[in-house]
Amino acid sequence: MSLKCAAEACPEAPVASLDEREVCRTHFLAGAYRHLEFISGQIQEPEFHTQQGEVASRFLEECMREATNIACAAEVLNNLERAQLLDILLWASELYARLRRGTRVRACIPILVRSEDADRPWEEKTETLQLSVHGFCFLCRHELHAGDVLTCVRLDNGHRLGGRVAWARAKDSGETEAGVEFVTDEDFWGMEASLAALVLPSKHR
């Protein structure tokens, strides 16, 4: 390990590795928080898991490992540093779990989506764009908002399951792209049992 922290003009000795740089405790804490805030802000975006999920997972693994090493080292930590390390460990663990459970697969499965809003009920036939064990992404001609309650019916086998809109955004086409999280842990798509047998090839590549 280097004799000096890799942060510019920092004379402190390094105690951990972060982004392939050897840094002191102060710069580890600051860098870890900066990265965790970025991942936390992007993790709901549908492209994040496919484009940056692997890199983010590696960082979170490194972050948890290095934070644990610092906490177990012989050097005495002050109360603030101890609290920050615990906070980083818990936050990184939570984000890592969300990344692991949120692996996305591009697939087009015909579905019927039904709004459960008594004031403006509607239903629409559409297709999934991406799937995960815990939800899916799709395009819809109706207006949607985060928190809306929907029922999803698979048109290939008739199975149905309730879900809640996690995010929604308007497209230039006038449609709404939305991500739905299921309200139970049921393996609705059959991804855990046999992903290859039940997921159809995507037309959206």
Backbone as numpy.savetxt, mean C-alpha at the origin, in Angstrom:
# Nx Ny Nz CAx CAy CAz Cx Cy Cz
32.62 -0.05 8.57 31.78 1.14 8.57 32.66 2.39 8.57
32.20 3.44 7.88 32.96 4.68 7.80 33.14 5.31 9.17
34.11 6.23 9.24 34.36 6.92 10.50 33.45 8.10 10.71
32.86 8.61 9.60 31.98 9.78 9.69 30.65 9.49 9.01
29.62 10.14 9.50 28.29 10.07 8.91 28.34 10.56 7.46
27.58 9.92 6.57 27.57 10.27 5.15 26.83 11.57 4.87
26.06 12.06 5.83 25.36 13.33 5.63 26.37 14.47 5.54
26.09 15.41 4.67 27.03 16.50 4.42 27.34 17.29 5.70
28.62 17.49 5.95 29.12 18.31 7.05 28.77 17.77 8.43
28.40 16.49 8.51 28.09 15.90 9.82 29.33 15.19 10.36
29.78 15.59 11.55 31.00 14.99 12.11 30.74 13.74 12.94
29.48 13.38 13.13 29.14 12.26 14.01 29.53 10.91 13.39
29.73 9.94 14.24 30.05 8.59 13.78 28.78 7.88 13.31
28.88 7.10 12.25 27.70 6.38 11.76 27.33 5.22 12.67
26.03 4.96 12.76 25.55 3.85 13.59 24.61 2.93 12.82
24.23 3.34 11.60 23.25 2.55 10.85 23.40 2.83 9.36
22.79 1.97 8.56 22.78 2.13 7.11 21.37 2.52 6.68
21.29 3.48 5.75 20.01 3.91 5.22 20.21 4.36 3.78
19.49 3.73 2.85 19.68 4.04 1.43 21.12 3.83 0.98
21.73 2.77 1.49 23.11 2.43 1.15 24.10 3.50 1.58
23.74 4.27 2.58 24.63 5.27 3.16 24.74 5.02 4.65
25.94 5.20 5.17 26.16 5.00 6.60 25.98 6.34 7.31
25.03 6.37 8.22 24.63 7.65 8.84 24.61 7.55 10.35
24.65 8.72 10.97 24.56 8.78 12.43 23.11 8.58 12.88
22.92 8.51 14.18 21.58 8.27 14.71 20.62 9.39 14.33
21.06 10.63 14.43 20.18 11.76 14.11 19.73 11.73 12.66
20.66 11.46 11.74 20.31 11.45 10.32 19.55 10.18 9.93
19.76 9.09 10.68 18.94 7.91 10.44 17.48 8.21 10.78
17.26 8.81 11.93 15.89 9.11 12.35 15.22 10.06 11.35
15.93 11.12 10.95 15.35 12.09 10.02 15.07 11.45 8.66
16.03 10.65 8.16 15.85 10.00 6.87 14.74 8.97 6.88
14.66 8.20 7.96 13.60 7.19 8.06 12.23 7.83 8.06
12.06 8.90 8.83 10.77 9.60 8.86 10.42 10.16 7.48
11.40 10.70 6.79 11.14 11.28 5.46 10.64 10.20 4.48
11.29 9.05 4.48 10.88 7.97 3.59 9.52 7.39 4.01
9.30 7.23 5.29 8.02 6.68 5.76 6.86 7.60 5.40
7.08 8.90 5.51 6.03 9.86 5.13 5.72 9.75 3.64
6.75 9.57 2.81 6.53 9.44 1.37 5.73 8.17 1.05
6.15 7.04 1.62 5.45 5.78 1.36 4.01 5.85 1.85
3.82 6.42 3.04 2.47 6.54 3.60 1.57 7.37 2.71
2.13 8.41 2.09 1.34 9.28 1.23 1.03 8.68 -0.12
1.82 7.69 -0.56 1.65 7.11 -1.90 1.02 5.72 -1.91
0.93 5.08 -0.77 0.58 3.66 -0.74 -0.84 3.38 -1.23
-1.72 4.39 -1.19 -3.10 4.19 -1.67 -3.20 4.30 -3.18
-2.18 4.85 -3.83 -2.23 5.02 -5.28 -2.11 3.66 -5.97
-2.94 3.40 -6.98 -2.95 2.07 -7.62 -1.63 1.72 -8.29
-0.88 2.74 -8.78 0.37 2.45 -9.48 1.53 2.18 -8.52
1.38 2.57 -7.26 2.51 2.50 -6.34 3.00 1.07 -6.14
2.07 0.13 -5.96 2.45 -1.25 -5.66 3.20 -1.88 -6.82
2.77 -1.60 -8.06 3.41 -2.22 -9.21 4.71 -1.52 -9.58
4.78 -0.19 -9.40 5.94 0.57 -9.84 7.01 0.72 -8.77
6.60 0.83 -7.50 7.58 1.09 -6.44 7.46 0.14 -5.25
6.56 -0.82 -5.34 6.32 -1.70 -4.20 7.53 -2.48 -3.76
8.29 -3.02 -4.71 9.46 -3.83 -4.36 10.54 -2.98 -3.69
10.79 -1.78 -4.24 11.79 -0.89 -3.65 11.35 -0.47 -2.25
10.07 -0.13 -2.11 9.56 0.28 -0.80 9.67 -0.85 0.22
9.39 -2.07 -0.20 9.48 -3.22 0.71 10.91 -3.40 1.20
11.88 -3.27 0.28 13.29 -3.42 0.68 13.69 -2.33 1.67
13.23 -1.09 1.41 13.56 -0.01 2.34 12.96 -0.28 3.72
11.70 -0.70 3.76 11.04 -0.93 5.04 11.72 -2.06 5.81
12.15 -3.10 5.11 12.89 -4.18 5.77 14.19 -3.64 6.38
14.92 -2.82 5.58 16.17 -2.23 6.07 15.90 -1.31 7.25
14.85 -0.51 7.14 14.52 0.45 8.19 14.22 -0.26 9.51
13.42 -1.32 9.46 13.08 -2.06 10.67 14.33 -2.73 11.26
15.16 -3.29 10.39 16.37 -3.97 10.87 17.33 -3.00 11.54
17.58 -1.86 10.90 18.53 -0.89 11.43 17.99 -0.22 12.69
16.70 0.06 12.73 16.11 0.67 13.94 16.24 -0.28 15.12
16.03 -1.57 14.87 16.19 -2.57 15.93 17.64 -2.63 16.40
18.58 -2.58 15.46 20.01 -2.62 15.83 20.39 -1.43 16.71
19.88 -0.25 16.34 20.19 0.95 17.14 19.61 0.81 18.54
18.36 0.33 18.62 17.70 0.20 19.92 18.42 -0.80 20.82
19.03 -1.82 20.21 19.69 -2.87 21.00 21.18 -2.60 21.23
21.70 -1.52 20.66 23.12 -1.21 20.81 23.43 -0.79 22.23
24.73 -0.78 22.53 25.17 -0.48 23.90 25.01 1.00 24.25
25.00 1.87 23.22 24.90 3.31 23.49 23.57 3.66 24.14
23.65 4.56 25.10 22.44 4.98 25.82 21.64 5.96 24.96
20.36 5.72 24.83 19.47 6.61 24.07 18.72 7.51 25.03
18.47 8.74 24.61 17.61 9.58 25.45 16.15 9.20 25.19
15.24 9.74 25.98 13.83 9.35 25.89 13.22 9.67 24.53
13.60 10.83 23.95 13.06 11.20 22.65 13.53 10.22 21.57
14.80 9.89 21.57 15.34 8.96 20.58 14.69 7.58 20.72
14.51 7.15 21.96 13.88 5.84 22.19 12.44 5.85 21.66
11.72 6.93 21.90 10.34 7.03 21.43 10.28 7.09 19.90
11.23 7.82 19.28 11.27 7.92 17.82 11.58 6.58 17.17
12.51 5.83 17.75 12.83 4.51 17.20 11.63 3.57 17.28
10.93 3.60 18.39 9.73 2.77 18.53 8.67 3.19 17.52
8.51 4.49 17.35 7.54 5.01 16.39 7.89 4.55 14.96
9.17 4.64 14.61 9.63 4.22 13.29 9.39 2.72 13.09
9.72 1.92 14.09 9.50 0.48 13.99 8.03 0.14 13.77
7.15 0.76 14.53 5.72 0.48 14.41 5.17 0.95 13.06
5.58 2.14 12.64 5.11 2.71 11.38 5.60 1.88 10.20
6.89 1.53 10.21 7.45 0.72 9.13 6.79 -0.66 9.08
6.52 -1.24 10.23 5.87 -2.55 10.28 4.46 -2.49 9.69
3.73 -1.42 10.03 2.38 -1.26 9.51 2.39 -1.10 7.98
3.29 -0.25 7.48 3.37 -0.04 6.03 3.82 -1.31 5.31
4.74 -2.04 5.91 5.23 -3.28 5.30 4.09 -4.29 5.20
3.28 -4.38 6.25 2.15 -5.31 6.21 1.15 -4.91 5.13
0.92 -3.62 4.97 0.00 -3.15 3.93 0.54 -3.44 2.54
1.84 -3.32 2.35 2.43 -3.64 1.05 2.32 -5.13 0.76
2.58 -5.95 1.77 2.55 -7.40 1.57 1.15 -7.88 1.25
0.14 -7.30 1.91 -1.24 -7.75 1.68 -1.85 -7.10 0.46
-1.20 -6.06 -0.07 -1.81 -5.31 -1.16 -1.22 -5.57 -2.52
-0.55 -6.74 -2.73 0.01 -7.03 -4.04 -1.07 -7.00 -5.10
-0.81 -6.24 -6.18 -1.80 -6.07 -7.25 -1.49 -6.96 -8.44
-2.53 -7.41 -9.12 -2.42 -8.18 -10.34 -3.33 -7.55 -11.37
-2.80 -7.27 -12.58 -3.64 -6.75 -13.65 -4.53 -7.87 -14.18
-5.83 -7.64 -14.20 -6.76 -8.66 -14.68 -8.11 -8.02 -15.01
-8.76 -8.54 -16.05 -10.09 -8.07 -16.43 -11.10 -9.17 -16.10
-11.88 -8.97 -15.07 -12.95 -9.89 -14.71 -14.27 -9.12 -14.77
-15.26 -9.61 -15.52 -16.55 -8.91 -15.62 -17.27 -8.89 -14.28
-17.72 -7.72 -13.88 -18.40 -7.56 -12.59 -19.63 -6.66 -12.74
-20.53 -6.78 -11.81 -21.64 -5.84 -11.64 -21.39 -5.11 -10.33
-21.33 -3.78 -10.38 -21.12 -2.98 -9.18 -22.43 -2.28 -8.85
-22.86 -2.41 -7.61 -24.14 -1.85 -7.19 -23.94 -0.91 -6.01
-24.47 0.30 -6.12 -24.40 1.26 -5.02 -25.44 0.91 -3.97
-25.04 0.94 -2.71 -25.94 0.64 -1.61 -26.47 1.91 -0.94
-26.32 3.07 -1.63 -26.82 4.33 -1.10 -28.32 4.43 -1.38
-29.13 4.49 -0.31 -30.59 4.51 -0.49 -31.07 5.75 -1.22
-30.31 6.86 -1.15 -30.73 8.10 -1.80 -30.40 8.13 -3.29
-29.43 7.36 -3.73 -29.08 7.34 -5.16 -28.59 5.95 -5.56
-29.50 4.97 -5.53 -29.09 3.61 -5.90 -28.81 3.50 -7.40
-27.84 2.71 -7.76 -27.53 2.45 -9.16 -26.73 1.16 -9.25
-26.65 0.61 -10.45 -25.79 -0.53 -10.69 -25.21 -0.42 -12.10
-24.03 -0.98 -12.28 -23.32 -0.84 -13.55 -22.47 -2.07 -13.81
-22.51 -2.55 -15.05 -21.63 -3.63 -15.47 -20.31 -3.03 -15.96
-19.22 -3.59 -15.47 -17.90 -3.09 -15.85 -16.89 -4.24 -15.73
-15.62 -3.93 -15.73 -14.56 -4.92 -15.56 -13.53 -4.42 -14.58
-12.88 -5.34 -13.91 -11.77 -4.96 -13.04 -10.57 -4.55 -13.89
-9.74 -3.66 -13.34 -8.47 -3.30 -13.94 -7.32 -3.99 -13.23
-7.39 -3.98 -11.89 -6.39 -4.63 -11.05 -7.09 -5.32 -9.90
-6.49 -6.41 -9.43 -7.03 -7.16 -8.30 -6.00 -7.24 -7.19
-6.47 -7.33 -5.97 -5.65 -7.78 -4.85 -6.53 -8.70 -4.02
-5.93 -9.41 -3.10 -6.70 -10.32 -2.26 -7.79 -9.55 -1.52
-7.53 -8.28 -1.24 -8.44 -7.51 -0.38 -9.25 -6.46 -1.13
-9.24 -6.48 -2.47 -10.03 -5.49 -3.18 -9.75 -5.49 -4.67
-10.10 -4.36 -5.31 -9.90 -4.26 -6.75 -9.99 -2.80 -7.19
-9.52 -2.55 -8.41 -9.58 -1.24 -9.04 -10.41 -1.37 -10.30
-11.24 -0.36 -10.61 -12.11 -0.44 -11.78 -12.50 0.95 -12.26
-13.08 1.01 -13.46 -13.63 2.25 -14.01 -15.14 2.21 -13.93
-15.73 3.38 -13.67 -17.17 3.45 -13.47 -17.71 4.74 -14.10
-18.92 4.69 -14.66 -19.53 5.88 -15.25 -20.24 6.74 -14.21
-20.39 6.20 -13.00 -21.07 6.94 -11.93 -20.06 7.65 -11.03
-20.53 8.68 -10.37 -19.68 9.42 -9.44 -19.48 8.61 -8.16
-18.25 8.55 -7.70 -17.92 7.81 -6.49 -17.09 8.67 -5.56
-17.19 8.37 -4.27 -16.42 9.09 -3.26 -15.86 8.09 -2.25
-14.72 8.43 -1.65 -14.14 7.58 -0.61 -15.16 7.36 0.50
-15.31 6.11 0.90 -16.26 5.76 1.94 -17.58 5.21 1.42
-17.87 5.38 0.12 -19.10 4.84 -0.45 -19.12 3.32 -0.30
-20.31 2.78 0.00 -20.48 1.34 0.18 -21.03 0.74 -1.11
-20.37 -0.31 -1.60 -20.75 -0.96 -2.85 -20.87 -2.47 -2.64
-21.63 -3.09 -3.54 -21.64 -4.54 -3.63 -21.07 -4.93 -4.98
-20.14 -5.87 -4.98 -19.52 -6.36 -6.22 -20.03 -7.77 -6.49
-20.53 -8.00 -7.71 -21.01 -9.31 -8.13 -20.15 -9.79 -9.29
-19.53 -10.94 -9.17 -18.76 -11.51 -10.27 -19.73 -12.10 -11.29
-19.65 -11.65 -12.53 -20.56 -12.12 -13.56 -20.14 -13.48 -14.11
-18.93 -13.93 -13.78 -18.50 -15.24 -14.27 -18.96 -16.38 -13.37
-19.22 -16.08 -12.09 -19.65 -17.16 -11.20 -20.77 -16.76 -10.23
-21.20 -15.49 -10.24 -22.31 -15.07 -9.40 -21.95 -14.74 -7.97
-20.70 -14.91 -7.57 -20.31 -14.59 -6.20 -20.40 -13.10 -5.97
-20.78 -12.71 -4.76 -20.90 -11.29 -4.43 -20.26 -10.99 -3.08
-19.80 -9.75 -2.93 -19.15 -9.35 -1.69 -19.25 -7.84 -1.54
-19.43 -7.37 -0.31 -19.51 -5.94 -0.05 -18.13 -5.32 0.07
-18.06 -4.04 -0.28 -16.80 -3.32 -0.18 -17.02 -1.85 0.06
-15.93 -1.15 0.33 -15.98 0.29 0.57 -14.94 0.97 -0.31
-15.33 2.09 -0.92 -14.42 2.83 -1.80 -13.29 3.42 -0.96
-12.05 3.04 -1.29 -10.88 3.55 -0.57 -10.39 4.86 -1.18
-10.50 4.99 -2.49 -10.10 6.21 -3.19 -10.85 6.27 -4.52
-11.03 7.47 -5.03 -11.70 7.67 -6.32 -11.17 8.95 -6.95
-11.03 8.92 -8.28 -10.58 10.11 -8.98 -11.19 10.16 -10.37
-11.52 11.37 -10.83 -12.15 11.56 -12.13 -11.12 11.41 -13.24
-11.52 10.80 -14.35 -10.67 10.66 -15.52 -11.10 11.66 -16.58
-10.20 11.97 -17.52 -10.53 12.89 -18.60 -11.69 12.38 -19.46
-11.88 11.07 -19.48 -12.96 10.46 -20.26 -14.33 10.71 -19.65
-14.37 11.25 -18.42 -15.63 11.45 -17.72 -15.95 10.31 -16.78
-15.20 9.22 -16.88 -15.39 8.09 -15.98 -14.69 8.35 -14.65
-14.98 7.51 -13.68 -14.32 7.56 -12.38 -13.52 6.29 -12.19
-12.24 6.44 -11.86 -11.42 5.29 -11.48 -11.44 5.20 -9.97
-11.65 4.00 -9.45 -11.78 3.85 -8.00 -11.14 2.56 -7.53
-10.72 2.58 -6.28 -10.22 1.38 -5.62 -11.18 0.99 -4.50
-11.51 -0.28 -4.43 -12.47 -0.78 -3.44 -11.78 -1.78 -2.53
-11.99 -1.64 -1.23 -11.51 -2.60 -0.25 -12.68 -3.42 0.26
-12.52 -4.74 0.27 -13.59 -5.61 0.75 -13.75 -5.46 2.26
-14.96 -5.72 2.74 -15.25 -5.55 4.17 -15.00 -6.83 4.96
-14.69 -7.93 4.26 -14.33 -9.18 4.94 -13.03 -9.71 4.34
-12.49 -10.76 4.93 -11.25 -11.37 4.45 -11.49 -12.52 3.49
-12.69 -12.65 2.98 -12.99 -13.72 2.02 -12.10 -13.61 0.78
-11.61 -14.74 0.29 -10.76 -14.76 -0.91 -11.66 -14.71 -2.14
-12.20 -13.53 -2.42 -13.23 -13.35 -3.44 -12.74 -13.73 -4.83
-11.49 -13.42 -5.14 -10.96 -13.67 -6.49 -10.30 -15.05 -6.62
-10.16 -15.76 -5.52 -9.47 -17.03 -5.57 -7.97 -16.89 -5.71
-7.44 -15.72 -5.34 -6.01 -15.45 -5.55 -5.14 -16.27 -4.62
-5.58 -16.47 -3.40 -4.76 -17.21 -2.45 -4.75 -18.70 -2.79
-5.89 -19.21 -3.30 -5.98 -20.64 -3.59 -5.30 -21.02 -4.89
-5.57 -20.23 -5.94 -4.99 -20.57 -7.24 -5.05 -19.38 -8.16
-4.09 -18.49 -8.04 -4.08 -17.26 -8.82 -4.03 -17.56 -10.32
-3.22 -18.46 -10.72 -3.05 -18.72 -12.15 -4.33 -19.25 -12.78
-5.13 -20.00 -12.05 -6.32 -20.61 -12.63 -7.49 -19.65 -12.75
-7.54 -18.63 -11.87 -8.73 -17.81 -11.80 -8.58 -16.41 -12.33
-7.35 -15.93 -12.49 -7.14 -14.57 -12.99 -6.99 -14.61 -14.49
-7.80 -13.83 -15.20 -7.75 -13.80 -16.65 -6.67 -12.85 -17.13
-6.10 -13.04 -18.33 -5.10 -12.10 -18.86 -5.69 -10.72 -19.00
-4.88 -9.74 -18.73 -5.35 -8.35 -18.80 -5.33 -7.83 -20.22
-6.31 -6.99 -20.55 -6.32 -6.28 -21.82 -5.79 -4.86 -21.65
-5.48 -4.47 -20.39 -5.02 -3.11 -20.11 -3.54 -3.15 -19.84
-2.73 -3.31 -20.83 -1.28 -3.34 -20.66 -0.67 -2.17 -21.40
